[in-house]
Amino acid sequence: MGLNRFKTLIFVLCFSVSSITFAQKQKITIEYAGTFYTDPEVEEGAKVFLRDKSKQVHFIHKGADVFCDKAIYYEDQDFIEAFSNVNLKQGDSINMVAKYVEYSGKTQLAFARGDVILTEPQSVLTTDILYFDRNRQQAYYNTTGRVVRDSSGTITSQIGRYYMASKKYQFVQDVVLVNPEYILNTERLDFFTENGHAYLFGPSTIKGEASTVYTERGFYNTNNDTGYFQRNARIDYDNRTVEGDSIYFDRNRSFASATNNITVTDTINRSIIRGHYAEVFKDKDSVFITKRALAISVQEQDSVYIHADTLMVTGKEDNRITRAWYNVKLYKSDLAGKSDSIHVDHQKGLTKMINLARFSSKDPFAIKRKPVLWNLGNQMTGDTIHLISNVKTEKLDSLLVFNNAFLVSKDTLGIDNYNQIKGQRLIGLFKDNELYNVDIIKNAEVIYYSRNEQQELVGINKSKSGSINIKIKEQAIQRIALINQVDGQLFPESQFPNAAKRFRGFDWRGEERPMSVADLFKDDPPLVLPSIKGLEDYVPPEEFIDDKVIESIEEAGAATPTKPNKAARNIPQKGDAKIIPLSAQPASKPIKKKSDQ
C-alpha cells in the first residue's frame, strides 16, 4: 500500500470514529475537512483542519453549521476555533459571518470577531465583536454595532442585545436610528424587527424636517410612522410647541393629539393655549383644544385670556384666527367679557363676541347668553360686539356694539342706581385701554344721575334722541350730548318713579364679571380627567453573562482542571460591559501550515 493511500485511510478512519463518538455525546461533529493533522505545538491532542479547493471546513453542533477555511478543535474541552471566512448558520433564520469565531460545545457560547455580520429575516447586524448564546438564543455586543432594517432605517448603539425568540433588539447607550424622514436619538431602545415597533426609554428625540419630538418614555411604530409619548412629552413644529401628559403623533398626516395638562405655544404670535385634550393638524395650521380650554395672547404689559369649552386656532402665522365657543369668558386687567362664542382675527386685531342664533328672544337663557363687555366701571351689551385692538401697540382702539346696544354704569354714590344708555348701535373709543368716548346711534335713550362738582345729586335725566355722544373720564361720565333730541327732562330724585329707573332690557351682570384669571373657571363643572395607563417603566436589562451561564462555563472546565478553561475565554465580565482581553487569556501557539510539517 502506498504512503499517501495509507495517510488518507488513517484520516478517514479517525474522522469516522470521531464523528460517531461526537454524535453520541452531542459533541461538535466535523462534517468535512480537506486536510487534517495534529500539532503538539498548538496543544496536545488539538486537531487542525484546513479546507481544500472545493469546500470549506464544516462542523455541526445541535442544529448549527459552521463553515471556515481553517479550524482547531480541542476535543477534550469540545471547543473549536474557526479562522477566515467563518460562517455560522442556525436553521433558515440566523446567519453569522466573521473573520474569527470561538465556540464551546459544552456551553454553546460563541465569540465572533472581525467584520461580524449577523443576518436574520428582517435585519442585518454588523459589529466588531459579537457574543452568541445558543442556549438562550441571544446575541450581544458592547463595542458599537449597527442594525439595518429596510423599512425602519439604520440603528447604531454602543451596546446591543438581540433576543431571537421574540425577534427583539435592545439597544443601550448613544442609540441613533437614522431614517430618510427623521433621526431618533435615545439612551435605550427596544426594537422588534417583525413589526418595527420601537420603545424609547430616557431622554429621547425624533427629529424630522417639519417636527421634533421629545419624550422620556415613548413608543414609535417605524412601519407606519405613528408614535405615543409620555413623561415631559413635547412636539416642536416650525412655530408651535405641543406639550402634554400623553401625546399621539402621526407623521404621515402631520397630526398630533394630546391628553391632560396640555400647553400649545405659538412662538411667532406669542400666544399660548391650554386644556386637557387637543388635536393639532400641522399642514392645516389648525389646533383644536377642549376641557378647560384657555387661550392666552401674551403681551408685554397685559396679556389677554380667553376661556371656553372649546378653542380652535387656525391659519398661517401671519393670519391666525382663534375661535372659541360655549360659555366664553375674556379677561385682562382692565377688560372682561362673556359671550356664547368669540372669533379673533389676530392680523386685524379684531375680536367678535357673538350670540348664536339658536338662542331666540323667547329663550330664557337669551339675556344671559347676550355678549357682555366690561371696561373699568362700564358694562356694554348687545347682540354682537366687535372689539378692535392696535396690533402694533397691543392696546385697545375701539369697539362696536350691533343691535340692542346697552351701556350701563353704577352711579358712584347712589344705592342701586345705574346710569343707562341704549340704542340701536354703539361705537366706543379707547385711550390707554380706557373708554373715553361713546356714540349711541339711532333710537338713543338715556337715564343719567346728574351730580354737581360736590358730587351732590342734581337730578335724574331721562331723554330720547336720534343719537347720543358721551365723554367719559376716570370711569365717570363727564358730559352727555343729545343729538336730534326728541324729548327729555331732569327729574328730582323724589319725583322719579322707581318703575322708571330701568329701561326695558336692563340687565346688570356685574356679579358675572371675571376679576382674575382664576375667575374664568369658577362656574365650570368639576373636571374629571381620564386616567392614563401609560407605558411600562424602564427595567434594566439582565446580565448577558448571568449566574447560570457562569455555572455552565465552570462545568465546562471541570473535565480538564489542569488546562485553562477555553469556554471562559473572551466573554463579557458579569457586572459590566468589558471584555476579558485576549492578552489575559492563555493563547494558542502559532499554527503551522501543512506545508511546514
C-alpha positions in Angstrom: 0.0 0.0 0.0 1.4 3.4 -0.9 2.2 6.0 1.7 -0.4 8.6 0.5 -3.1 6.0 0.4 -2.2 4.9 4.0 -2.4 8.5 5.3 -5.8 9.0 3.7 -7.1 5.8 5.2 -5.8 6.8 8.7 -7.6 10.2 8.2 -10.8 8.6 7.1 -10.8 6.1 10.0 -10.0 8.8 12.6 -12.6 11.1 11.0 -15.3 8.4 11.0 -14.6 7.3 14.6 -14.6 10.9 15.8 -17.9 11.6 14.1 -19.6 8.7 15.7 -18.1 9.5 19.1 -19.0 13.2 18.9 -22.6 12.4 17.8 -23.2 10.0 20.6 -22.1 12.6 23.2 -23.7 15.5 21.3 -20.3 16.9 20.8 -19.1 19.0 17.9 -19.1 16.9 14.8 -16.7 17.5 11.9 -18.6 17.0 8.7 -15.9 17.9 6.2 -12.3 18.9 6.0 -9.9 18.9 3.1 -6.8 18.3 5.3 -6.4 17.1 8.9 -3.4 16.9 11.2 -2.3 17.3 14.8 0.3 19.6 16.2 1.7 19.3 19.7 2.9 22.8 19.5 -0.6 24.1 19.3 -1.8 21.9 22.2 -1.5 18.2 22.9 -4.5 16.5 21.3 -5.6 19.5 19.3 -6.7 18.8 15.7 -6.2 21.2 12.9 -8.5 21.2 9.9 -7.9 23.0 6.6 -10.2 23.5 3.6 -9.5 22.2 0.1 -10.1 23.9 -3.2 -13.7 22.7 -3.4 -15.1 23.2 0.1 -14.6 24.9 3.4 -14.2 23.1 6.7 -17.6 22.2 8.0 -18.7 21.2 11.5 -22.1 20.9 13.2 -23.5 21.1 16.7 -27.1 20.8 17.8 -28.6 22.4 14.7 -25.8 24.9 14.0 -23.5 24.6 11.0 -20.1 26.4 11.0 -18.0 26.8 7.8 -14.5 28.2 7.8 -11.1 28.0 6.0 -9.2 26.7 9.0 -10.3 25.3 12.4 -8.6 24.0 15.6 -10.7 21.5 17.5 -9.8 20.9 21.2 -11.6 17.5 21.7 -11.1 17.2 25.5 -12.9 20.6 26.0 -15.2 20.3 23.0 -14.1 23.7 21.9 -13.3 25.0 18.4 -11.5 28.0 16.9 -12.6 28.9 13.4 -10.5 31.1 11.1 -11.0 33.0 7.9 -14.4 33.5 6.1 -16.3 31.9 9.0 -20.0 31.4 8.5 -22.3 30.2 11.3 -25.8 29.1 10.3 -28.6 28.3 12.6 -31.6 26.9 10.7 -33.0 29.1 8.0 -33.2 32.2 10.1 -29.8 33.1 11.6 -26.6 33.5 9.6 -23.4 35.0 11.1 -20.2 35.7 9.3 -16.8 36.8 10.8 -13.1 36.6 10.4 -12.7 34.6 13.6 -15.1 32.5 15.8 -14.7 30.6 19.0 -17.4 28.1 20.0 -17.9 25.8 23.0 -19.9 22.7 22.5 -20.4 22.5 26.3 -21.8 26.0 26.9 -23.0 26.7 23.4 -21.4 30.1 23.7 -19.8 31.6 20.6 -17.4 34.5 20.3 -17.1 36.2 16.9 -14.5 38.9 16.0 -13.7 40.9 12.8 -16.3 42.3 10.4 -19.1 40.4 12.2 -22.4 40.3 10.3 -25.5 38.7 11.8 -28.4 38.3 9.4 -32.0 37.4 10.3 -35.0 37.7 8.1 -35.9 41.3 9.0 -32.5 42.9 9.7 -28.7 42.8 9.4 -26.4 43.5 12.4 -22.8 44.5 11.9 -20.2 44.9 14.7 -16.6 44.2 15.5 -17.2 41.7 18.3 -20.3 39.6 18.9 -21.2 37.1 21.6 -23.8 34.4 20.8 -25.5 32.3 23.5 -27.3 29.5 21.7 -28.8 28.1 24.8 -30.8 31.3 25.5 -30.8 32.3 21.8 -29.3 35.7 22.4 -26.6 37.8 20.7 -24.7 40.6 22.4 -22.2 43.3 21.5 -20.6 46.1 23.6 -18.1 47.6 21.0 -20.6 49.6 18.9 -23.0 47.9 16.5 -25.2 48.8 13.6 -28.5 47.2 12.6 -30.1 47.9 9.2 -33.8 47.2 8.6 -35.0 48.4 5.2 -38.4 49.9 6.2 -37.1 51.4 9.5 -33.6 52.6 8.8 -30.2 52.1 10.4 -29.7 51.9 14.2 -26.4 52.3 15.9 -25.5 51.9 19.6 -22.6 51.3 22.0 -24.3 48.2 23.5 -26.9 45.9 21.9 -28.7 42.6 22.6 -30.7 40.5 20.2 -33.4 38.1 21.5 -34.0 35.6 18.7 -37.2 34.0 20.1 -39.0 37.4 20.3 -37.1 38.9 17.4 -36.2 41.9 19.6 -33.2 44.1 19.8 -32.3 46.0 22.9 -30.0 49.0 22.2 -28.3 50.8 25.0 -26.1 54.0 25.2 -25.8 56.6 22.4 -28.6 55.0 20.4 -29.3 56.6 17.0 -31.9 55.5 14.4 -31.4 57.1 11.0 -34.4 57.1 8.7 -34.8 59.1 5.5 -37.6 61.0 7.2 -36.2 61.5 10.7 -33.3 60.8 13.2 -34.1 59.2 16.5 -31.8 59.6 19.5 -32.2 57.9 22.8 -30.4 56.1 25.6 -32.3 52.8 25.3 -34.4 51.4 22.5 -36.2 48.1 22.5 -36.9 47.3 18.8 -38.9 44.4 17.4 -37.8 43.5 13.9 -41.0 41.8 12.7 -43.4 44.7 13.3 -40.9 47.6 13.5 -42.2 48.7 17.0 -39.7 50.8 19.0 -39.9 51.5 22.7 -37.9 54.5 24.0 -36.5 54.9 27.5 -34.9 58.0 28.9 -34.5 61.4 27.2 -35.3 60.8 23.5 -35.7 62.9 20.4 -37.2 62.2 17.0 -36.2 65.0 14.7 -37.7 65.3 11.2 -37.8 68.1 8.6 -41.0 69.6 10.0 -41.1 68.5 13.6 -39.0 67.4 16.6 -40.4 65.1 19.2 -39.0 64.9 22.8 -40.1 62.3 25.3 -38.7 60.4 28.3 -40.9 57.4 27.7 -42.3 56.6 24.3 -43.4 54.2 21.6 -42.9 54.6 17.9 -44.1 52.4 15.0 -41.4 52.7 12.4 -43.6 50.9 9.8 -46.4 53.5 9.7 -44.6 56.4 11.4 -47.0 56.8 14.4 -46.0 57.3 18.0 -47.2 57.6 21.5 -45.2 59.6 24.0 -45.3 60.4 27.7 -43.2 62.0 30.5 -42.3 65.5 29.6 -43.6 64.8 26.1 -43.3 67.6 23.6 -43.6 68.2 19.8 -41.9 71.2 18.3 -43.2 72.3 14.9 -41.9 75.3 12.9 -43.7 77.8 15.1 -45.7 75.7 17.6 -44.8 73.6 20.6 -47.2 71.0 21.9 -46.8 69.6 25.4 -48.9 67.2 27.4 -49.0 64.2 29.7 -49.7 61.9 26.8 -49.2 62.7 23.1 -50.1 60.7 20.0 -48.2 61.5 16.8 -48.9 60.6 13.1 -46.1 61.8 10.8 -47.8 60.9 7.6 -50.9 63.0 8.5 -48.8 65.7 10.2 -51.2 65.2 13.1 -50.9 65.1 16.8 -53.3 64.7 19.7 -52.6 65.3 23.4 -54.3 64.4 26.6 -54.2 66.0 30.1 -52.2 69.2 31.1 -51.7 70.4 27.6 -49.9 73.6 26.5 -49.6 74.7 22.9 -47.3 77.6 22.4 -47.3 79.8 19.3 -43.7 81.2 19.3 -44.3 83.7 16.5 -47.6 85.2 17.6 -46.7 84.9 21.3 -49.8 83.0 22.2 -50.5 80.0 24.4 -53.5 77.7 24.6 -54.1 75.2 27.4 -56.5 72.5 28.1 -56.8 68.7 28.6 -57.5 67.4 25.1 -56.0 68.8 21.9 -55.7 67.9 18.2 -53.0 69.6 16.0 -53.1 69.4 12.2 -49.8 70.9 11.1 -50.5 71.1 7.4 -53.8 72.8 8.0 -52.2 75.1 10.6 -55.0 74.1 13.0 -55.2 73.5 16.7 -58.3 72.2 18.4 -58.4 72.1 22.2 -61.1 71.4 24.8 -61.6 70.6 28.5 -61.0 73.8 30.4 -59.6 75.4 27.3 -57.7 78.7 27.8 -56.1 80.9 25.1 -53.5 83.5 26.2 -52.3 86.3 24.0 -49.1 87.2 25.6 -48.5 91.0 25.7 -45.7 92.8 27.4 -48.0 95.0 29.6 -51.1 93.0 30.0 -52.0 89.6 28.5 -55.5 88.6 27.3 -57.1 85.4 28.5 -60.0 83.6 26.7 -61.6 80.6 28.3 -64.2 78.4 26.7 -65.5 74.9 26.4 -63.7 74.6 23.1 -61.0 76.6 21.3 -59.7 76.3 17.7 -56.7 78.2 16.3 -56.2 78.1 12.5 -54.3 79.9 9.8 -50.7 80.6 9.0 -48.6 82.6 11.5 -49.3 85.9 9.7 -53.1 85.2 9.5 -54.1 83.5 12.8 -57.7 83.0 13.6 -58.9 82.0 17.1 -62.4 80.6 17.6 -63.9 79.9 21.0 -67.4 78.6 21.7 -69.7 77.7 24.5 -69.6 79.8 27.7 -66.7 82.0 26.5 -65.1 84.4 29.0 -62.5 87.0 28.4 -60.2 88.7 30.9 -57.4 91.3 31.1 -56.7 93.6 33.9 -58.8 96.4 32.5 -61.3 94.5 30.4 -63.5 91.4 30.8 -66.3 89.9 28.8 -68.6 86.9 28.2 -70.4 85.6 25.2 -71.6 82.4 23.6 -68.7 82.4 21.2 -65.7 84.6 20.2 -63.9 85.0 16.8 -60.5 86.6 16.9 -58.6 87.8 13.8 -55.1 88.4 15.1 -53.9 90.1 11.9 -56.6 92.7 12.1 -56.7 92.9 15.9 -60.5 92.2 15.7 -62.4 90.3 18.4 -66.0 89.4 17.6 -68.2 88.5 20.6 -71.2 86.6 19.2 -74.6 85.4 20.4 -75.6 82.3 18.5 -78.9 82.4 16.6 -80.1 79.3 18.3 -80.8 81.4 21.4 -84.0 83.2 20.4 -85.5 86.1 22.3 -88.0 83.7 23.9 -85.3 81.5 25.2 -84.9 82.1 29.0 -81.2 82.0 28.6 -81.1 84.6 25.8 -80.3 87.5 28.1 -77.6 85.6 29.8 -76.0 84.5 26.6 -76.0 88.0 25.1 -72.4 89.2 24.8 -71.3 91.5 27.6 -68.1 93.5 27.9 -66.8 95.3 31.0 -64.2 98.1 30.8 -63.4 99.5 34.2 -66.8 100.6 35.5 -68.7 100.3 32.3 -70.8 97.4 31.1 -71.7 97.1 27.4 -74.1 94.5 26.0 -75.6 93.9 22.6 -76.5 91.1 20.1 -72.9 91.3 18.8 -69.8 93.1 20.0 -66.6 93.9 18.0 -63.5 94.8 19.9 -60.7 96.3 17.9 -57.0 96.5 19.1 -53.9 98.1 17.6 -51.8 95.1 16.6 -48.6 97.2 16.9 -49.1 98.8 20.3 -51.3 95.9 21.6 -53.7 98.5 23.1 -57.5 98.7 22.7 -58.6 101.1 19.9 -62.4 100.9 19.6 -65.5 98.8 20.0 -68.7 98.4 18.1 -72.0 97.0 19.6 -74.5 95.9 17.0 -78.3 95.8 17.7 -79.8 96.4 21.2 -76.7 98.2 22.4 -76.8 98.9 26.1 -74.2 100.8 28.2 -74.6 100.6 32.0 -72.5 102.0 34.8 -73.3 102.2 38.5 -74.0 105.6 40.0 -70.9 106.1 42.1 -72.7 107.4 45.2 -76.3 106.1 44.9 -77.6 102.8 46.1 -78.8 100.6 43.4 -78.8 103.4 40.9 -77.5 102.9 37.4 -76.6 105.2 34.5 -78.1 103.7 31.4 -77.7 104.4 27.7 -79.3 102.3 25.0 -79.8 102.5 21.3 -79.5 100.5 18.1 -75.8 100.7 17.8 -72.8 101.8 20.0 -69.4 103.0 19.0 -66.7 103.3 21.7 -63.2 104.7 21.5 -60.3 103.8 23.9 -57.2 105.7 25.0 -54.6 103.8 27.0 -57.1 100.9 27.2 -59.7 103.2 28.9 -63.1 104.0 27.3 -63.3 107.8 26.8 -65.8 108.4 24.1 -69.1 106.7 23.3 -71.6 107.3 20.5 -75.1 105.7 20.6 -76.7 105.8 17.2 -80.4 105.5 16.4 -83.2 105.4 18.9 -80.9 106.6 21.7 -82.2 106.8 25.2 -80.5 107.8 28.5 -81.1 107.7 32.2 -78.4 109.6 33.9 -77.8 110.6 37.6 -76.5 114.1 37.3 -74.3 115.4 40.0 -72.5 118.8 40.7 -68.9 119.3 41.5 -69.5 118.4 45.1 -71.0 115.1 43.9 -74.4 116.1 45.1 -77.3 114.7 43.1 -78.9 117.4 41.0 -81.5 115.2 39.4 -82.2 112.3 37.1 -82.0 113.0 33.4 -84.2 110.8 31.2 -84.1 111.7 27.5 -84.6 110.4 24.0 -82.8 111.5 20.8 -81.6 110.4 17.4 -78.1 109.7 18.8 -76.0 110.5 21.9 -72.4 111.4 22.4 -70.8 110.6 25.8 -67.5 111.8 27.2 -66.0 109.6 30.0 -63.1 110.5 32.3 -61.7 108.5 35.2 -64.5 105.9 34.8 -67.3 108.6 35.2 -69.5 110.3 32.6 -68.3 113.9 32.2 -70.7 115.1 29.5 -73.7 113.9 27.6 -74.7 115.5 24.3 -78.1 114.7 22.9 -78.3 115.0 19.1 -81.7 115.4 17.4 -83.3 115.3 20.9 -86.9 114.0 20.8 -87.8 114.7 24.5 -86.0 114.9 27.8 -86.5 116.0 31.4 -84.4 116.4 34.5 -86.4 114.9 37.4 -85.7 115.5 41.1 -85.0 112.1 42.7 -88.1 112.3 44.8 -90.3 112.7 41.7 -88.7 110.0 39.6 -90.8 106.8 39.9 -88.9 103.6 40.8 -90.6 101.8 37.9 -88.9 104.2 35.5 -85.4 103.6 36.8 -84.7 100.7 34.5 -85.0 100.7 30.7 -86.7 97.7 29.1 -83.9 95.0 28.6 -81.8 96.3 31.5 -79.6 93.5 32.8 -76.8 94.4 35.2 -74.4 91.4 35.2 -71.6 92.7 37.4 -71.6 89.5 39.5 -70.6 87.6 36.4 -67.6 89.7 35.7 -64.3 87.8 36.0 -61.9 89.7 38.2 -58.9 87.4 37.8 -57.7 84.5 35.6 -59.0 82.1 38.2 -62.5 83.6 37.9 -62.7 82.4 34.3 -63.1 78.8 35.7 -65.3 79.4 38.7 -68.5 78.3 37.0 -67.1 75.3 35.3 -68.3 71.8 36.4 -65.8 69.6 38.2 -63.1 68.4 35.9 -62.6 64.7 35.6 -59.5 63.8 33.6 -59.1 60.4 32.0 -56.6 58.0 33.7 -53.6 57.4 31.5 -52.3 53.9 32.0 -49.0 54.8 30.4 -46.2 52.7 29.1 -44.2 50.4 31.3 -41.3 51.7 33.3 -37.7 51.1 32.4 -36.4 47.8 33.6 -32.6 47.4 33.4 -31.6 44.5 31.1 -30.5 41.3 32.7 -26.8 40.4 32.5 -25.8 38.6 29.3 -23.4 36.5 31.4 -25.7 35.6 34.4 -25.1 33.2 37.2 -26.5 30.2 35.2 -24.1 30.9 32.3 -21.2 31.2 34.7 -22.1 27.9 36.2 -22.1 26.2 32.8 -18.7 27.8 32.0 -17.3 26.4 35.2 -18.7 23.0 34.5 -17.1 23.1 31.0 -13.7 23.5 32.5 -14.1 20.9 35.3 -13.3 18.0 33.0 -9.8 19.4 32.3 -8.7 21.0 35.6 -5.0 21.2 34.6 -5.7 23.2 31.5 -7.0 26.7 31.0 -10.8 26.7 30.6 -11.3 27.7 27.0 -15.1 28.2 27.5 -14.2 31.1 29.7 -12.2 32.9 27.0 -13.4 36.1 25.5 -16.6 36.5 27.4 -18.0 39.8 28.8 -17.4 40.0 32.6 -20.5 39.8 34.7 -21.5 43.2 36.1 -20.1 45.3 33.4 -19.7 45.6 29.6 -16.0 45.0 29.4 -14.3 42.2 27.5 -11.7 39.9 29.0 -8.8 40.8 26.7 -7.1 38.1 24.7 -3.8 39.1 26.3 -5.1 37.9 29.7 -6.0 34.5 28.3 -3.7 31.6 27.6 -3.1 31.9 23.9 -2.6 29.1 21.4 0.8 28.9 19.7 1.1 30.0 16.1 -0.4 27.4 13.8 1.9 25.9 11.3 0.7 25.3 7.8 0.6 21.8 6.4 3.4 22.6 4.1 5.6 23.4 7.1 5.1 19.9 8.7 
